[in-house]
């Protein structure tokens, strides 16, 4: 398992506020190397597939609607122990509970509109990266 990659999405809320450049700067300043990056619109069907693991949870319909509500930036990042390091950089899911100085504390507004998605395991990082990128797009 490659512990040196993770996957992230700059979510529609952060994109809508014009925060993508500031977030990307934070990520690279923290020592992450961008291995793949693109801006796209996620369809409802793609959001349903990507978040299928949450299908039975009550927040699933709202999550699908939100993630397909506007453009996003998807990216694969490289760093030593990437998943753990990135989750530390972005903070907890709820921006109100996230440590000061984390991306979610600084750019998120609530549990759903928390600016960024970050993989929660090396296995999911590979799965999520493969959802949006082919092997020849990851450097």
N, CA, C and O atoms as a GROMACS GRO file, in nm:
protein
  556
    1UNK      N    1   0.084  -0.118   0.000
    1UNK     CA    2   0.000   0.000   0.000
    1UNK      C    3   0.089   0.125   0.000
    1UNK      O    4   0.185   0.134   0.076
    2UNK      N    5   0.055   0.219  -0.086
    2UNK     CA    6   0.131   0.344  -0.097
    2UNK      C    7   0.082   0.442   0.009
    2UNK      O    8  -0.025   0.502  -0.007
    3UNK      N    9   0.158   0.459   0.116
    3UNK     CA   10   0.121   0.552   0.223
    3UNK      C   11   0.161   0.695   0.191
    3UNK      O   12   0.141   0.784   0.274
    4UNK      N   13   0.216   0.718   0.073
    4UNK     CA   14   0.267   0.850   0.041
    4UNK      C   15   0.179   0.928  -0.056
    4UNK      O   16   0.222   1.030  -0.110
    5UNK      N   17   0.055   0.880  -0.079
    5UNK     CA   18  -0.041   0.959  -0.156
    5UNK      C   19  -0.171   0.972  -0.080
    5UNK      O   20  -0.206   0.887   0.002
    6UNK      N   21  -0.240   1.080  -0.108
    6UNK     CA   22  -0.376   1.100  -0.058
    6UNK      C   23  -0.455   1.168  -0.167
    6UNK      O   24  -0.400   1.216  -0.266
    7UNK      N   25  -0.585   1.172  -0.147
    7UNK     CA   26  -0.675   1.234  -0.243
    7UNK      C   27  -0.753   1.343  -0.172
    7UNK      O   28  -0.787   1.330  -0.055
    8UNK      N   29  -0.780   1.452  -0.243
    8UNK     CA   30  -0.856   1.562  -0.185
    8UNK      C   31  -0.947   1.625  -0.288
    8UNK      O   32  -0.923   1.617  -0.409
    9UNK      N   33  -1.051   1.688  -0.239
    9UNK     CA   34  -1.142   1.767  -0.321
    9UNK      C   35  -1.157   1.903  -0.252
    9UNK      O   36  -1.183   1.910  -0.132
   10UNK      N   37  -1.140   2.009  -0.329
   10UNK     CA   38  -1.182   2.141  -0.281
   10UNK      C   39  -1.329   2.150  -0.320
   10UNK      O   40  -1.364   2.147  -0.438
   11UNK      N   41  -1.414   2.160  -0.219
   11UNK     CA   42  -1.558   2.146  -0.236
   11UNK      C   43  -1.624   2.272  -0.295
   11UNK      O   44  -1.563   2.379  -0.299
   12UNK      N   45  -1.750   2.258  -0.342
   12UNK     CA   46  -1.820   2.370  -0.405
   12UNK      C   47  -1.830   2.496  -0.319
   12UNK      O   48  -1.827   2.607  -0.373
   13UNK      N   49  -1.841   2.482  -0.187
   13UNK     CA   50  -1.851   2.601  -0.103
   13UNK      C   51  -1.725   2.686  -0.111
   13UNK      O   52  -1.732   2.808  -0.126
   14UNK      N   53  -1.608   2.622  -0.101
   14UNK     CA   54  -1.481   2.694  -0.109
   14UNK      C   55  -1.458   2.749  -0.249
   14UNK      O   56  -1.406   2.859  -0.266
   15UNK      N   57  -1.498   2.673  -0.349
   15UNK     CA   58  -1.485   2.721  -0.488
   15UNK      C   59  -1.572   2.844  -0.509
   15UNK      O   60  -1.528   2.942  -0.570
   16UNK      N   61  -1.693   2.840  -0.459
   16UNK     CA   62  -1.786   2.952  -0.476
   16UNK      C   63  -1.738   3.080  -0.409
   16UNK      O   64  -1.770   3.189  -0.455
   17UNK      N   65  -1.663   3.066  -0.302
   17UNK     CA   66  -1.609   3.184  -0.232
   17UNK      C   67  -1.475   3.228  -0.290
   17UNK      O   68  -1.420   3.330  -0.247
   18UNK      N   69  -1.422   3.154  -0.386
   18UNK     CA   70  -1.293   3.190  -0.444
   18UNK      C   71  -1.174   3.154  -0.357
   18UNK      O   72  -1.069   3.218  -0.366
   19UNK      N   73  -1.189   3.052  -0.273
   19UNK     CA   74  -1.082   3.014  -0.180
   19UNK      C   75  -0.987   2.907  -0.233
   19UNK      O   76  -0.894   2.868  -0.163
   20UNK      N   77  -1.008   2.858  -0.355
   20UNK     CA   78  -0.927   2.746  -0.404
   20UNK      C   79  -0.778   2.779  -0.409
   20UNK      O   80  -0.696   2.695  -0.371
   21UNK      N   81  -0.742   2.897  -0.453
   21UNK     CA   82  -0.600   2.934  -0.461
   21UNK      C   83  -0.535   2.938  -0.324
   21UNK      O   84  -0.423   2.891  -0.306
   22UNK      N   85  -0.607   2.995  -0.226
   22UNK     CA   86  -0.554   3.003  -0.089
   22UNK      C   87  -0.538   2.863  -0.030
   22UNK      O   88  -0.440   2.836   0.040
   23UNK      N   89  -0.634   2.776  -0.057
   23UNK     CA   90  -0.627   2.639  -0.006
   23UNK      C   91  -0.512   2.563  -0.071
   23UNK      O   92  -0.437   2.495  -0.002
   24UNK      N   93  -0.499   2.575  -0.202
   24UNK     CA   94  -0.387   2.509  -0.271
   24UNK      C   95  -0.253   2.560  -0.219
   24UNK      O   96  -0.159   2.482  -0.203
   25UNK      N   97  -0.243   2.689  -0.195
   25UNK     CA   98  -0.118   2.745  -0.140
   25UNK      C   99  -0.088   2.684  -0.004
   25UNK      O  100   0.027   2.649   0.023
   26UNK      N  101  -0.188   2.670   0.081
   26UNK     CA  102  -0.168   2.609   0.213
   26UNK      C  103  -0.117   2.466   0.200
   26UNK      O  104  -0.027   2.423   0.272
   27UNK      N  105  -0.175   2.393   0.105
   27UNK     CA  106  -0.138   2.253   0.085
   27UNK      C  107   0.007   2.242   0.040
   27UNK      O  108   0.082   2.162   0.095
   28UNK      N  109   0.048   2.321  -0.057
   28UNK     CA  110   0.185   2.312  -0.106
   28UNK      C  111   0.283   2.369  -0.005
   28UNK      O  112   0.395   2.318   0.007
   29UNK      N  113   0.246   2.473   0.068
   29UNK     CA  114   0.333   2.528   0.173
   29UNK      C  115   0.356   2.427   0.285
   29UNK      O  116   0.458   2.433   0.353
   30UNK      N  117   0.262   2.334   0.303
   30UNK     CA  118   0.276   2.230   0.405
   30UNK      C  119   0.362   2.114   0.356
   30UNK      O  120   0.380   2.015   0.428
   31UNK      N  121   0.415   2.125   0.235
   31UNK     CA  122   0.506   2.023   0.186
   31UNK      C  123   0.444   1.916   0.098
   31UNK      O  124   0.512   1.820   0.062
   32UNK      N  125   0.317   1.930   0.063
   32UNK     CA  126   0.255   1.834  -0.027
   32UNK      C  127   0.291   1.869  -0.171
   32UNK      O  128   0.298   1.986  -0.208
   33UNK      N  129   0.314   1.764  -0.250
   33UNK     CA  130   0.341   1.782  -0.393
   33UNK      C  131   0.216   1.739  -0.468
   33UNK      O  132   0.164   1.630  -0.446
   34UNK      N  133   0.169   1.825  -0.558
   34UNK     CA  134   0.051   1.792  -0.638
   34UNK      C  135   0.094   1.693  -0.747
   34UNK      O  136   0.178   1.725  -0.831
   35UNK      N  137   0.035   1.574  -0.744
   35UNK     CA  138   0.065   1.468  -0.841
   35UNK      C  139  -0.038   1.463  -0.953
   35UNK      O  140  -0.010   1.410  -1.060
   36UNK      N  141  -0.157   1.517  -0.929
   36UNK     CA  142  -0.263   1.526  -1.029
   36UNK      C  143  -0.363   1.630  -0.981
   36UNK      O  144  -0.387   1.644  -0.861
   37UNK      N  145  -0.420   1.704  -1.077
   37UNK     CA  146  -0.512   1.811  -1.039
   37UNK      C  147  -0.602   1.843  -1.158
   37UNK      O  148  -0.555   1.851  -1.271
   38UNK      N  149  -0.731   1.860  -1.130
   38UNK     CA  150  -0.822   1.911  -1.233
   38UNK      C  151  -0.946   1.970  -1.169
   38UNK      O  152  -0.987   1.931  -1.060
   39UNK      N  153  -1.006   2.066  -1.241
   39UNK     CA  154  -1.132   2.125  -1.199
   39UNK      C  155  -1.241   2.064  -1.284
   39UNK      O  156  -1.225   2.047  -1.405
   40UNK      N  157  -1.353   2.029  -1.221
   40UNK     CA  158  -1.463   1.968  -1.293
   40UNK      C  159  -1.592   1.988  -1.218
   40UNK      O  160  -1.593   2.030  -1.102
   41UNK      N  161  -1.701   1.956  -1.284
   41UNK     CA  162  -1.832   1.952  -1.220
   41UNK      C  163  -1.867   1.806  -1.200
   41UNK      O  164  -1.856   1.726  -1.293
   42UNK      N  165  -1.907   1.772  -1.080
   42UNK     CA  166  -1.945   1.635  -1.047
   42UNK      C  167  -2.095   1.622  -1.071
   42UNK      O  168  -2.174   1.700  -1.017
   43UNK      N  169  -2.136   1.524  -1.150
   43UNK     CA  170  -2.279   1.500  -1.172
   43UNK      C  171  -2.339   1.434  -1.048
   43UNK      O  172  -2.267   1.381  -0.964
   44UNK      N  173  -2.470   1.437  -1.040
   44UNK     CA  174  -2.537   1.367  -0.929
   44UNK      C  175  -2.500   1.219  -0.929
   44UNK      O  176  -2.474   1.162  -0.823
   45UNK      N  177  -2.499   1.157  -1.047
   45UNK     CA  178  -2.464   1.015  -1.057
   45UNK      C  179  -2.322   0.990  -1.007
   45UNK      O  180  -2.299   0.895  -0.933
   46UNK      N  181  -2.226   1.074  -1.046
   46UNK     CA  182  -2.088   1.058  -0.999
   46UNK      C  183  -2.080   1.075  -0.847
   46UNK      O  184  -2.011   0.999  -0.780
   47UNK      N  185  -2.150   1.174  -0.794
   47UNK     CA  186  -2.149   1.196  -0.649
   47UNK      C  187  -2.210   1.076  -0.576
   47UNK      O  188  -2.160   1.035  -0.472
   48UNK      N  189  -2.318   1.021  -0.631
   48UNK     CA  190  -2.379   0.902  -0.571
   48UNK      C  191  -2.280   0.786  -0.568
   48UNK      O  192  -2.269   0.716  -0.467
   49UNK      N  193  -2.208   0.767  -0.677
   49UNK     CA  194  -2.109   0.659  -0.685
   49UNK      C  195  -1.993   0.683  -0.588
   49UNK      O  196  -1.953   0.594  -0.514
   50UNK      N  197  -1.940   0.804  -0.591
   50UNK     CA  198  -1.822   0.836  -0.510
   50UNK      C  199  -1.852   0.820  -0.361
   50UNK      O  200  -1.770   0.768  -0.286
   51UNK      N  201  -1.970   0.863  -0.319
   51UNK     CA  202  -2.008   0.858  -0.177
   51UNK      C  203  -2.098   0.738  -0.145
   51UNK      O  204  -2.169   0.741  -0.044
   52UNK      N  205  -2.097   0.634  -0.227
   52UNK     CA  206  -2.184   0.517  -0.208
   52UNK      C  207  -2.169   0.455  -0.070
   52UNK      O  208  -2.265   0.399  -0.017
   53UNK      N  209  -2.050   0.463  -0.012
   53UNK     CA  210  -2.026   0.406   0.120
   53UNK      C  211  -2.119   0.470   0.225
   53UNK      O  212  -2.145   0.409   0.329
   54UNK      N  213  -2.169   0.589   0.199
   54UNK     CA  214  -2.258   0.661   0.292
   54UNK      C  215  -2.406   0.650   0.253
   54UNK      O  216  -2.491   0.716   0.313
   55UNK      N  217  -2.437   0.566   0.154
   55UNK     CA  218  -2.572   0.560   0.098
   55UNK      C  219  -2.682   0.544   0.204
   55UNK      O  220  -2.789   0.601   0.189
   56UNK      N  221  -2.658   0.469   0.309
   56UNK     CA  222  -2.760   0.443   0.410
   56UNK      C  223  -2.767   0.550   0.519
   56UNK      O  224  -2.854   0.545   0.605
   57UNK      N  225  -2.678   0.645   0.514
   57UNK     CA  226  -2.676   0.749   0.618
   57UNK      C  227  -2.774   0.861   0.584
   57UNK      O  228  -2.799   0.889   0.466
   58UNK      N  229  -2.830   0.925   0.686
   58UNK     CA  230  -2.932   1.028   0.661
   58UNK      C  231  -2.878   1.151   0.586
   58UNK      O  232  -2.956   1.221   0.520
   59UNK      N  233  -2.750   1.177   0.594
   59UNK     CA  234  -2.694   1.295   0.528
   59UNK      C  235  -2.661   1.272   0.380
   59UNK      O  236  -2.625   1.366   0.310
   60UNK      N  237  -2.672   1.147   0.332
   60UNK     CA  238  -2.631   1.112   0.196
   60UNK      C  239  -2.700   1.196   0.086
   60UNK      O  240  -2.630   1.249   0.000
   61UNK      N  241  -2.834   1.209   0.086
   61UNK     CA  242  -2.896   1.288  -0.022
   61UNK      C  243  -2.845   1.434  -0.025
   61UNK      O  244  -2.821   1.488  -0.133
   62UNK      N  245  -2.830   1.495   0.090
   62UNK     CA  246  -2.779   1.631   0.095
   62UNK      C  247  -2.635   1.641   0.050
   62UNK      O  248  -2.596   1.739  -0.014
   63UNK      N  249  -2.556   1.540   0.082
   63UNK     CA  250  -2.416   1.536   0.040
   63UNK      C  251  -2.406   1.527  -0.112
   63UNK      O  252  -2.327   1.599  -0.173
   64UNK      N  253  -2.485   1.440  -0.171
   64UNK     CA  254  -2.485   1.425  -0.317
   64UNK      C  255  -2.527   1.556  -0.383
   64UNK      O  256  -2.465   1.600  -0.479
   65UNK      N  257  -2.632   1.617  -0.331
   65UNK     CA  258  -2.681   1.744  -0.387
   65UNK      C  259  -2.574   1.853  -0.375
   65UNK      O  260  -2.549   1.926  -0.471
   66UNK      N  261  -2.512   1.862  -0.258
   66UNK     CA  262  -2.409   1.964  -0.236
   66UNK      C  263  -2.289   1.943  -0.327
   66UNK      O  264  -2.242   2.038  -0.390
   67UNK      N  265  -2.238   1.821  -0.334
   67UNK     CA  266  -2.117   1.796  -0.412
   67UNK      C  267  -2.139   1.811  -0.562
   67UNK      O  268  -2.042   1.825  -0.637
   68UNK      N  269  -2.263   1.809  -0.607
   68UNK     CA  270  -2.292   1.830  -0.748
   68UNK      C  271  -2.347   1.971  -0.774
   68UNK      O  272  -2.400   1.998  -0.882
   69UNK      N  273  -2.335   2.059  -0.676
   69UNK     CA  274  -2.393   2.193  -0.688
   69UNK      C  275  -2.304   2.296  -0.757
   69UNK      O  276  -2.349   2.405  -0.789
   70UNK      N  277  -2.179   2.262  -0.780
   70UNK     CA  278  -2.088   2.356  -0.844
   70UNK      C  279  -1.955   2.290  -0.871
   70UNK      O  280  -1.934   2.175  -0.835
   71UNK      N  281  -1.864   2.363  -0.935
   71UNK     CA  282  -1.734   2.304  -0.967
   71UNK      C  283  -1.653   2.270  -0.842
   71UNK      O  284  -1.671   2.328  -0.735
   72UNK      N  285  -1.565   2.173  -0.860
   72UNK     CA  286  -1.473   2.130  -0.754
   72UNK      C  287  -1.334   2.117  -0.815
   72UNK      O  288  -1.318   2.113  -0.938
   73UNK      N  289  -1.234   2.111  -0.730
   73UNK     CA  290  -1.098   2.076  -0.773
   73UNK      C  291  -1.066   1.943  -0.707
   73UNK      O  292  -1.071   1.930  -0.584
   74UNK      N  293  -1.031   1.844  -0.789
   74UNK     CA  294  -0.990   1.714  -0.737
   74UNK      C  295  -0.839   1.702  -0.754
   74UNK      O  296  -0.784   1.751  -0.853
   75UNK      N  297  -0.774   1.637  -0.658
   75UNK     CA  298  -0.629   1.628  -0.666
   75UNK      C  299  -0.574   1.508  -0.592
   75UNK      O  300  -0.631   1.461  -0.494
   76UNK      N  301  -0.462   1.461  -0.642
   76UNK     CA  302  -0.383   1.358  -0.577
   76UNK      C  303  -0.259   1.429  -0.524
   76UNK      O  304  -0.194   1.504  -0.596
   77UNK      N  305  -0.228   1.404  -0.398
   77UNK     CA  306  -0.116   1.471  -0.332
   77UNK      C  307  -0.015   1.368  -0.283
   77UNK      O  308  -0.051   1.258  -0.241
   78UNK      N  309   0.111   1.406  -0.288
   78UNK     CA  310   0.218   1.321  -0.237
   78UNK      C  311   0.284   1.387  -0.116
   78UNK      O  312   0.306   1.508  -0.113
   79UNK      N  313   0.314   1.302  -0.017
   79UNK     CA  314   0.380   1.347   0.106
   79UNK      C  315   0.409   1.221   0.187
   79UNK      O  316   0.338   1.122   0.173
   80UNK      N  317   0.511   1.224   0.269
   80UNK     CA  318   0.536   1.110   0.359
   80UNK      C  319   0.416   1.093   0.451
   80UNK      O  320   0.370   1.191   0.511
   81UNK      N  321   0.365   0.970   0.464
   81UNK     CA  322   0.244   0.944   0.543
   81UNK      C  323   0.133   1.042   0.506
   81UNK      O  324   0.079   1.112   0.592
   82UNK      N  325   0.101   1.047   0.377
   82UNK     CA  326   0.016   1.150   0.320
   82UNK      C  327  -0.122   1.161   0.384
   82UNK      O  328  -0.168   1.271   0.414
   83UNK      N  329  -0.189   1.049   0.405
   83UNK     CA  330  -0.326   1.056   0.459
   83UNK      C  331  -0.324   1.120   0.597
   83UNK      O  332  -0.400   1.213   0.624
   84UNK      N  333  -0.239   1.070   0.683
   84UNK     CA  334  -0.231   1.122   0.820
   84UNK      C  335  -0.188   1.270   0.820
   84UNK      O  336  -0.246   1.351   0.892
   85UNK      N  337  -0.088   1.302   0.741
   85UNK     CA  338  -0.040   1.441   0.736
   85UNK      C  339  -0.147   1.535   0.682
   85UNK      O  340  -0.163   1.646   0.732
   86UNK      N  341  -0.221   1.490   0.580
   86UNK     CA  342  -0.323   1.577   0.522
   86UNK      C  343  -0.441   1.595   0.617
   86UNK      O  344  -0.494   1.705   0.629
   87UNK      N  345  -0.481   1.489   0.683
   87UNK     CA  346  -0.593   1.501   0.777
   87UNK      C  347  -0.556   1.595   0.892
   87UNK      O  348  -0.642   1.666   0.944
   88UNK      N  349  -0.432   1.596   0.930
   88UNK     CA  350  -0.386   1.691   1.031
   88UNK      C  351  -0.393   1.835   0.978
   88UNK      O  352  -0.431   1.927   1.051
   89UNK      N  353  -0.355   1.853   0.853
   89UNK     CA  354  -0.358   1.986   0.791
   89UNK      C  355  -0.500   2.039   0.775
   89UNK      O  356  -0.524   2.158   0.795
   90UNK      N  357  -0.596   1.952   0.740
   90UNK     CA  358  -0.731   2.000   0.715
   90UNK      C  359  -0.816   2.011   0.841
   90UNK      O  360  -0.909   2.092   0.844
   91UNK      N  361  -0.788   1.933   0.944
   91UNK     CA  362  -0.866   1.941   1.068
   91UNK      C  363  -0.987   1.849   1.064
   91UNK      O  364  -1.014   1.782   0.964
   92UNK      N  365  -1.060   1.847   1.173
   92UNK     CA  366  -1.177   1.760   1.186
   92UNK      C  367  -1.290   1.805   1.095
   92UNK      O  368  -1.291   1.919   1.046
   93UNK      N  369  -1.385   1.716   1.072
   93UNK     CA  370  -1.495   1.740   0.979
   93UNK      C  371  -1.575   1.865   1.014
   93UNK      O  372  -1.614   1.940   0.924
   94UNK      N  373  -1.599   1.889   1.141
   94UNK     CA  374  -1.676   2.005   1.185
   94UNK      C  375  -1.581   2.124   1.203
   94UNK      O  376  -1.499   2.123   1.295
   95UNK      N  377  -1.591   2.225   1.118
   95UNK     CA  378  -1.499   2.339   1.128
   95UNK      C  379  -1.502   2.407   1.266
   95UNK      O  380  -1.401   2.463   1.309
   96UNK      N  381  -1.617   2.404   1.333
   96UNK     CA  382  -1.628   2.465   1.465
   96UNK      C  383  -1.543   2.392   1.569
   96UNK      O  384  -1.504   2.450   1.671
   97UNK      N  385  -1.514   2.264   1.544
   97UNK     CA  386  -1.434   2.184   1.636
   97UNK      C  387  -1.291   2.162   1.586
   97UNK      O  388  -1.209   2.103   1.656
   98UNK      N  389  -1.263   2.211   1.466
   98UNK     CA  390  -1.130   2.192   1.407
   98UNK      C  391  -1.028   2.282   1.477
   98UNK      O  392  -1.060   2.393   1.519
   99UNK      N  393  -0.907   2.232   1.487
   99UNK     CA  394  -0.800   2.308   1.549
   99UNK      C  395  -0.773   2.436   1.472
   99UNK      O  396  -0.776   2.438   1.349
  100UNK      N  397  -0.746   2.543   1.545
  100UNK     CA  398  -0.715   2.672   1.481
  100UNK      C  399  -0.599   2.655   1.384
  100UNK      O  400  -0.503   2.583   1.410
  101UNK      N  401  -0.611   2.723   1.270
  101UNK     CA  402  -0.506   2.718   1.170
  101UNK      C  403  -0.520   2.605   1.070
  101UNK      O  404  -0.444   2.599   0.973
  102UNK      N  405  -0.616   2.514   1.091
  102UNK     CA  406  -0.638   2.409   0.992
  102UNK      C  407  -0.723   2.465   0.878
  102UNK      O  408  -0.790   2.567   0.894
  103UNK      N  409  -0.721   2.398   0.766
  103UNK     CA  410  -0.796   2.444   0.649
  103UNK      C  411  -0.946   2.451   0.679
  103UNK      O  412  -1.012   2.549   0.644
  104UNK      N  413  -0.999   2.349   0.743
  104UNK     CA  414  -1.144   2.351   0.771
  104UNK      C  415  -1.181   2.458   0.873
  104UNK      O  416  -1.286   2.520   0.860
  105UNK      N  417  -1.097   2.481   0.972
  105UNK     CA  418  -1.126   2.587   1.068
  105UNK      C  419  -1.125   2.724   1.000
  105UNK      O  420  -1.206   2.810   1.034
  106UNK      N  421  -1.036   2.742   0.905
  106UNK     CA  422  -1.021   2.873   0.841
  106UNK      C  423  -1.114   2.894   0.722
  106UNK      O  424  -1.150   3.008   0.692
  107UNK      N  425  -1.155   2.786   0.654
  107UNK     CA  426  -1.234   2.802   0.531
  107UNK      C  427  -1.371   2.736   0.535
  107UNK      O  428  -1.454   2.765   0.449
  108UNK      N  429  -1.396   2.648   0.630
  108UNK     CA  430  -1.524   2.578   0.637
  108UNK      C  431  -1.628   2.657   0.714
  108UNK      O  432  -1.595   2.744   0.794
  109UNK      N  433  -1.756   2.626   0.687
  109UNK     CA  434  -1.864   2.695   0.757
  109UNK      C  435  -1.950   2.601   0.842
  109UNK      O  436  -2.007   2.644   0.942
  110UNK      N  437  -1.958   2.474   0.802
  110UNK     CA  438  -2.033   2.375   0.880
  110UNK      C  439  -1.984   2.235   0.843
  110UNK      O  440  -1.892   2.220   0.763
  111UNK      N  441  -2.046   2.134   0.901
  111UNK     CA  442  -2.000   1.996   0.881
  111UNK      C  443  -2.000   1.958   0.733
  111UNK      O  444  -1.908   1.889   0.688
  112UNK      N  445  -2.101   2.000   0.658
  112UNK     CA  446  -2.106   1.964   0.516
  112UNK      C  447  -2.022   2.059   0.432
  112UNK      O  448  -1.946   2.015   0.346
  113UNK      N  449  -2.034   2.186   0.457
  113UNK     CA  450  -1.960   2.286   0.380
  113UNK      C  451  -1.830   2.318   0.454
  113UNK      O  452  -1.811   2.426   0.508
  114UNK      N  453  -1.741   2.218   0.453
  114UNK     CA  454  -1.617   2.228   0.529
  114UNK      C  455  -1.495   2.244   0.439
  114UNK      O  456  -1.383   2.210   0.478
  115UNK      N  457  -1.517   2.295   0.319
  115UNK     CA  458  -1.413   2.338   0.225
  115UNK      C  459  -1.340   2.227   0.152
  115UNK      O  460  -1.317   2.238   0.032
  116UNK      N  461  -1.303   2.119   0.221
  116UNK     CA  462  -1.222   2.015   0.157
  116UNK      C  463  -1.263   1.875   0.202
  116UNK      O  464  -1.310   1.853   0.313
  117UNK      N  465  -1.242   1.783   0.111
  117UNK     CA  466  -1.251   1.640   0.142
  117UNK      C  467  -1.108   1.587   0.147
  117UNK      O  468  -1.024   1.629   0.067
  118UNK      N  469  -1.081   1.497   0.238
  118UNK     CA  470  -0.953   1.428   0.243
  118UNK      C  471  -0.974   1.281   0.271
  118UNK      O  472  -1.057   1.246   0.355
  119UNK      N  473  -0.902   1.196   0.202
  119UNK     CA  474  -0.914   1.051   0.221
  119UNK      C  475  -0.889   1.015   0.368
  119UNK      O  476  -0.811   1.080   0.437
  120UNK      N  477  -0.958   0.909   0.413
  120UNK     CA  478  -0.943   0.867   0.552
  120UNK      C  479  -0.853   0.746   0.571
  120UNK      O  480  -0.830   0.702   0.684
  121UNK      N  481  -0.802   0.690   0.461
  121UNK     CA  482  -0.710   0.576   0.471
  121UNK      C  483  -0.631   0.566   0.340
  121UNK      O  484  -0.676   0.616   0.237
  122UNK      N  485  -0.514   0.503   0.344
  122UNK     CA  486  -0.439   0.483   0.219
  122UNK      C  487  -0.518   0.404   0.115
  122UNK      O  488  -0.507   0.432  -0.005
  123UNK      N  489  -0.598   0.307   0.159
  123UNK     CA  490  -0.679   0.228   0.066
  123UNK      C  491  -0.783   0.316  -0.003
  123UNK      O  492  -0.802   0.308  -0.124
  124UNK      N  493  -0.850   0.400   0.076
  124UNK     CA  494  -0.950   0.490   0.017
  124UNK      C  495  -0.885   0.596  -0.070
  124UNK      O  496  -0.944   0.639  -0.170
  125UNK      N  497  -0.765   0.639  -0.035
  125UNK     CA  498  -0.695   0.737  -0.119
  125UNK      C  499  -0.674   0.682  -0.259
  125UNK      O  500  -0.696   0.752  -0.357
  126UNK      N  501  -0.631   0.557  -0.268
  126UNK     CA  502  -0.611   0.494  -0.399
  126UNK      C  503  -0.742   0.477  -0.474
  126UNK      O  504  -0.749   0.503  -0.594
  127UNK      N  505  -0.846   0.434  -0.404
  127UNK     CA  506  -0.977   0.416  -0.466
  127UNK      C  507  -1.031   0.550  -0.516
  127UNK      O  508  -1.079   0.561  -0.629
  128UNK      N  509  -1.024   0.651  -0.432
  128UNK     CA  510  -1.077   0.782  -0.467
  128UNK      C  511  -0.998   0.847  -0.580
  128UNK      O  512  -1.056   0.907  -0.670
  129UNK      N  513  -0.866   0.835  -0.577
  129UNK     CA  514  -0.784   0.889  -0.685
  129UNK      C  515  -0.820   0.821  -0.816
  129UNK      O  516  -0.830   0.887  -0.920
  130UNK      N  517  -0.840   0.689  -0.813
  130UNK     CA  518  -0.876   0.614  -0.932
  130UNK      C  519  -1.015   0.647  -0.986
  130UNK      O  520  -1.044   0.620  -1.103
  131UNK      N  521  -1.099   0.703  -0.902
  131UNK     CA  522  -1.233   0.743  -0.946
  131UNK      C  523  -1.225   0.860  -1.044
  131UNK      O  524  -1.302   0.867  -1.140
  132UNK      N  525  -1.133   0.951  -1.019
  132UNK     CA  526  -1.124   1.074  -1.098
  132UNK      C  527  -1.004   1.080  -1.194
  132UNK      O  528  -1.005   1.159  -1.288
  133UNK      N  529  -0.903   0.996  -1.171
  133UNK     CA  530  -0.782   1.003  -1.252
  133UNK      C  531  -0.743   0.864  -1.303
  133UNK      O  532  -0.758   0.764  -1.233
  134UNK      N  533  -0.692   0.860  -1.426
  134UNK     CA  534  -0.633   0.736  -1.476
  134UNK      C  535  -0.488   0.733  -1.431
  134UNK      O  536  -0.433   0.835  -1.389
  135UNK      N  537  -0.426   0.617  -1.438
  135UNK     CA  538  -0.288   0.603  -1.393
  135UNK      C  539  -0.193   0.696  -1.467
  135UNK      O  540  -0.096   0.743  -1.408
  136UNK      N  541  -0.218   0.724  -1.594
  136UNK     CA  542  -0.126   0.810  -1.671
  136UNK      C  543  -0.142   0.958  -1.637
  136UNK      O  544  -0.063   1.040  -1.682
  137UNK      N  545  -0.245   0.993  -1.557
  137UNK     CA  546  -0.264   1.132  -1.516
  137UNK      C  547  -0.200   1.163  -1.381
  137UNK      O  548  -0.198   1.279  -1.338
  138UNK      N  549  -0.149   1.062  -1.313
  138UNK     CA  550  -0.090   1.080  -1.180
  138UNK      C  551   0.061   1.073  -1.192
  138UNK      O  552   0.116   0.973  -1.239
  139UNK      N  553   0.127   1.178  -1.149
  139UNK     CA  554   0.273   1.188  -1.163
  139UNK      C  555   0.342   1.174  -1.028
  139UNK      O  556   0.465   1.180  -1.021
   0.00000   0.00000   0.00000
